[in-house]
Amino acid sequence: MEQDTVQSELRLIRDHRYAVPDDTDAYPYTQIIMEEIGSTDADFRELIYEVLASWIANGVFRHKELRGLLLQALSPDYLLYGIGEDGTDSVFRRAASASVLAAILSFHERDPFLSEEQLESVAEQMIEYLYLEQDVRGYIKEKGKAQAVVQAADALSAIARCLTTEQASLAYAMLEAIKEKVCQGERVYAHFEDEHFVRVVLALWEKGLINEMYMAAWIVNFVELEEAVQPARDIVTQNIKMFLRSLYFRVTDDNIASMLRETLQQLRLREHE
């Protein structure tokens, strides 16, 4: 189906408050629009996401169909499409796939349809993806938002809110993946990536999946990681400071807040070394 045809159909769906057309079977139609989620046309990508997110949130799909859509989005042709590339258009397909996963996992949060084993598998794949994603661009001129790491963080936040204390090992793995991505030295984050990373940390903390001792050690370790050579060192330092400041203004635990203040002070002192 031609892009112009699909785009016109999606606009009609949006104009009718995202109701599924009478002559349309939602799941097969979703397979058609999933093929287009990596489009370099920002408006088209956003339109696809709006329709998919609305249908997912409003329970249009059966649980079996959601599991199928989730597996599709996780596959090498979607979330891992062109993985490892930096600066290419493949990032749009990966980012859009992660956004679909975030929508599905948010639905699972209020209407569980995945087993504990399935949720753990999804969590492990999302953690691995965050490590593998090299393209951290936020906005691309003439092509719009990419934000692959933002979409991945949102998916991890939804997963975190569904974990149990028996799955705490996944919480620690998420924290390490977040730390690694905060400390990348290729680009300064400028599109609120820090806020999305913080949401993952807070979701884990509020669920009681990480203890204060581990959290404190994890925060202090950011100073030790700030060892890159210039110009990457300045980029890493800036990304760490933005993240820790955002976390500081969101935490409610006095001890953690104090640790964040001390760590930020150490980072400021090291800027003059």
N, C-alpha and C positions, 0 to 999 in steps of 0.2 A: 504494500500500500504506500502511495506517495506521501511525503512529509506534509505537503499542503493539505491533502485530504484528511490525514490524521489530525493535524492542527485545527482544522475547521471543526471536526467532530468533537475534539476536546473542548473547544471554545463553547460549543453548544451545550455540552455537558456542564461546564462551569456556569453558563448563563441560566441553566435550569437547576441551580443549587446542587450540582454534582449527583443528581439522580441518575441511576442507570437507565438508559433508553429502553423502551419497551421491546424493541427488536434486537437487543444486545444481551449476550451472555457474558457477564463481567469477566470471568476468569479467562476464557479464550481471547477476549479482547485485550486483556492485560498482557498477554503474550505478545501481541502486536506492538503495543506501546512500550513494552520493556526493551524491545529491539532498538528503540530510539532514545533511550535515556542518556546516552553519551553524546547527544547532539552538541555541536558547538554553538548552536543558537540558544542563547540564554533564556529568552522568553518561552521557547518551545520546551526546554528542560524544566522550567518552573511550572509550566502548564501540566506537563506529564506528572510531576511530583504532586501538584495540588490534587489532581484527580485520584492518583493512587493513594495518597495519604488520607483523603476523605473517605474513599471506599474502605480502606483498611480500618480506620477509626470508627466508621459507622456500621461495621459488621456485615458488609456486603459479601465477604468471602466466608465459606465454610472453613472449619479448622483444618481439614485435610488440604484445602486449597492454599491456606496460609502457610502450611508447612512446605508445600511445593514451591510457593513463591520465595520463601525464605531460603530453601536449598538452591534455587535458581540464582538468587542475589549473591549467595556465598560462592558460587562456582567460579572456575578459572575464566569464564567468558564475561564475568561481571566484576565482582569485587577484586579479583586478581588479574583482571585484563591489563596487560602491559605493566604489571607490577615491577618496580625497580626503575622505571623510566622517570625522568625529571625534565619538565619543560615541554612535554608533548600533550596532545589532546586526549590521550588515553585517560588522563586524570579525571575527566568529566564522567566517564563511564564508571570508574571506581567510586568517585564521590557520590554519584547518584545512587549507585548500588548500596552504599553505606547508609544513605538517607532512607531508602526503602526498608533496609534492615532495622533502622532506628524506629520507624513507624510500626513495623510488625512487632518488635519487642515491646514497644509501649503498649500495644494492644494486649500482648501476653501478660503484661503487668496487671491489667485489670480483668482479663478474662483468660486465665492460663490454659494453654493448649499444648505446651511442650512439657515433656517429662524432665526430671532433674538431669538425667543423662544427656538429653538433647540440648538443654540449656547450657550445660557445661561444655558440650562440644561447640556450640555457637560462641560461647565466651572465649574458648581457646583459639578459635579461628579469628575472632576479632582482635584478640591480643596479638596474635602472630601478624595479622594484617597491619596493625599500627606500627610494629617494628619494621615491616618490609616497605611501607609507604615512604618513598623518597621525595615526592612532590608535595611540598608544604605551601604552595602558593595559595593565597586567599582570593585575590581578584585578578583576572586576566583581561587586559585591554581588548575591547571589542568582542569578547566571548563571555564575559561575566564571571560569576563566582565559581570557584573550584571547591576550596575548603574541604578537601578530603579528610584531613585530620579532625576537623570540627565534626563532620558527620560520623566518623568513627567514635569520637568521644561521646557523642549523643547516644549512639548504640550501646556503648559500654555503660553509660549512666543508667539506661533502662535495664540492662542486665544486672547491674549492681543492686538495683532496688528489688530485684527478684531473688537474690541469693540468700541462702540460709547459712547459719553459723557452721554447718558441716562443710560448707564450700569455701571456707575462709582462705584456702590456698589460692583460689582464683583471685581473691581480693588483693593479696600481696603481689601476684603476677600483674594485675592491672596497674598497681601503683608503680611498679618497676617500668612498665611500658610507657606510662605517662611521663615518668621522669626522663626516660630516654628521649621522648619526643619533645619535651620542653627544652632539653639541652642541645637540640640540633643547632649547628652553627652556620647554616646556609643562608637563612633569611630571618630577619626580625619579624615576629608575629605582629600583625597590624589589624587583624579583623576579629578581635575578641576571642582568639583561640584560648587564651588563658582562662577566660570565664567558663568555657566548655570543659577544659581539663579539671577545673576546680569542682564542677558539678559531679564529676566521677568520684573525686576524693571525698566530697561531702556525703555522697550517697553511701559509700562504703563505711564512712565513719558513723553516720546516723543509724546504719543497720547494725552497728556493733561488730563489724567484721574485722576491724583492725584495732589493736589496743594502743594506749597512749605511748608506751615505751617504743613500739615499732614506729609509730607516727613521728615521734620526736627524732629518732635516729634517721628516719627517711628524710626529714626536713634538713637536718644538719649536713647530710651527705651532699646536698646541692652545692655547698661551698667547695667540697673536695672535687666535684665534677667540673668546676669552672677553671679548667686547666688548658684550654685550647690556645693555640698560637694566634696572633693577629693575622687578619682582621676577624677571624671566627670568634676569638675570645670576647670581644665587645658584643658580638651578636648573642653569644651564649649568655653572657652576663645580663644583657637587657631582657632576654626571654625569661631567665630565671627570676629576675626581680619583678617583672610584671606578674608572673604566675604567683610568687610568694605574697606579693601585695594583695592580689585578688583573693587569695586564700585567707590572708590575715583579716580582711574586712568581712569575711563570711563565717569564720569559726566562732563558736560560742564558748569553747573551753579555754579558761584563763591560762593554763599551763602551755597549751599548744600555741596560743597567741603570743605568750612570752617567748617561746622558742622561735617563732617566726620573726619577732622583732630583733632578737639577738642575731639570727642568721642574716637578716637584711643589713644589719649594722656591720657584720663581718664582710659582706659583699661590698659595701660602700668603702670600707677601709682598704680592701684589696684593689679597688679601682685606682688607687694612687700609688701602688707598688711599682 
